[in-house]
Amino acid sequence: MAVVVKWCAATCAVILAVTIVTEGTSVTWPPPPSWLNKTATARYLAHSADWGVVSTISSMFPGTPFGIVQSFADGPVEKSTGIPYFYVSKISTVYANIQENNTVSLTVSEVESRELCSKVDPETPTCAQLTLSGKMIPVPSQEELFARTALFARHPQMKDWPKGHNWLLLKLDVTSVWLIDFFGGAAIIPVEDYFKPWP
């Protein structure tokens, strides 16, 4: 069970599914889970989002935190794993940074849906945010086909990115899960709960 301080003055409204446009394709965010179900909300965000901010320690500016927008997928639309997969170039800033320290965080926000948070500031707790932390590591050979298929399905343009940029399949080996989706403080979700089958 998630560790969270619960506070609620009213029942949360049910938000209808929203259609957004990403890379020229229509992507539907289904209605979110109840704010009371922290684990489901975390998996919902990890699966629905197509991009987030990957935070590393900069190799160019030693000791400085450095965030960069990064596309990812935790599986094809019909299958969520909770594991963020990335397509990273060897000439990218992210790759340079993780060569020195591969501990990273990935933050995603419900604001990406463009409608679910359209009437509130992105920092408002009811506009859910998820931060997954852990090590960014190469995708094992037995997972490569799944990761590549998922990324190319969710991000069709990736197939046409320059081959000379030496693209790698990487994933986040999640060791901590932080979520805020309502007033009263953030939830720290046990990793074993986060990875339970969903939905």
N, C-alpha and C positions, 0 to 999 in steps of 0.2 A: 504494500500500500504506500502511496506517495506521502511524504512528510510535508504538510501544508497547514497553514493557519487559515481556517475557513471563516469567511464572513460574507453574508449575503442579506441584502435588505429587500430584494425582490427577485421573483423568478426571472431567469434570463429568457429573452425572446428567442424564438426559433428563427434561424436565418435560412432563407431559401438558397438553393444551389445557385452558383454564380458562374457565368461563362466569361473567360478572359481570353485575350489573344496573345499568344507567345510564339515568336518565330514564324508567324504566318499560319499557325494551326490553332484550332479552337480547343481549349483545355477547360474542362469543367471541374470546379471545386464543389464537391458534394456538401450538404449541410454539415456543420461541425458537430462533434459529440457534445454532450453536456459538459459544462465547465467543471462539474463535480468529478468527471471521469478523467483524471489527469493522464493516465497511461494511454488511453485511447486518443486524447487530444494530442499528445506528443507524437504518436504514430501517424495521426491524421496530418499533422504539419509536415513531418518528414516525408510523407508520401505525396502530398498534394503540391508541395513547393517544387519548382524546377530550378531554382537558384537560391543562393544564400551568400553570406559573407564568411569567408574562411579567414580566421585570424591566426597569424603565425608570429614568430619573433624574426624581425628583419635581419637578413645577412648583409644588406647594404648599409643600414643604420643600426649598428650593433646594440642589442639590448632593447630596441624599440618595438613595441607591439605594432603589427602591420596587418590591416584587413583588406581583403580584395574580393570582389564579386566573382563567384565561381558557379558554373552550372553543375548540376548533379542529378542523379536519379537513384532512388532506393529500389527500383524495379520497374517493370512495365506498368502501365496504368492498371492492369487487372491483378497485379501481384505486388504486395508490399513486403519488404524484408526488414525495414528499419535501418538497413546499412546504406549509408551514402556512398555511391560510386562516382568517381570523377574521371575526366579525360584531360590529362595535364601534359603540357608540352615541356620538354627538357630545357627549353629556352625561356620558360615562364618564371615570373617572380616567385610564385608558390613553390615551384620545384627547387629553385635556388635556396629558398628559406628552409625547406624541410631537409635539405642535405645537411644542415647544421643542427637543426632541432625539429624533429617531425611530430612534436606534440602540437596539436592544433585544436581550434574550436570552430564549429560551423553553426552560424546563427541564421534562423529563418523566421519570418514574420507573416502573420495572417494578412498583413497589409498587401502582400503580393497578389492576393485575389482581386484587389482594386475595388471591391464592393463590400466585403464583409466588414471592413473597417472604414468605410467611406465617410461615416459621420462622426468619427472620433480621431483624435491625434494618434499617430502610430505608437507613441509611448504610453498611451492609456492601457492599463492592465487587461481590459477586456478585449483588446486587440492582441491575440495570443502571440507569444514569442517562445521559441525553443532554441536552446543552445546544447549541442552535442559536442563533447570533448573526448579526445583520445589521440591515438597515433595514426598518422596518414601513412599507409603501407601499400606495397604492390598487391594487386589482386592475384591470388593464387591461380595457378593454371587451370584448375578444375572449375573456377568461377568466371574465367575470362569470357567465355561465350555468353553467359547470362548477363554479365556486366556490360559488355559491348552492345548486346541486343537491346538492353534496357535503355542505355544512354542514347543510342541512335534512334530508338523509337520516340523517346521524349524530346530529343534534340536533333532533328533530322539534318540540320546544317553541319553537324559534326563530321558526317561522312565525307564532306567536301573540303574540310580544312586542310591546309598544305601538308603533304606527307613529309616534307623535309623538316618539319618542326619536331619530329620525333615524339609522337604522342604516346603516353603511357596510361594504362588503366590502374588507377589507385582507388583505395577505399579507406574509410575512417573506421578504425577499430575502436568502437565506442566504449569508453570507460566511465563516463558520467553523463547524466541527463538532467538538464535544468529547464523548467517550464514556468511561465507565468501566463495565466489566462483569465485572472479575476483579481479583485481587490483582496488584500490580506496577506500578500507575500508570495514568494515563489515556492514551487514544489521541487524537491529533489527526488527523482523517480529511480528506484533501484533498477540497475541495468537488466537484471534477470526478469523483472516485470515488463520492462520496455520491449524485450525481445519475445515475449509470449505472442502466439499467433493472433493476428489482427487483420481484418475486423472480425 
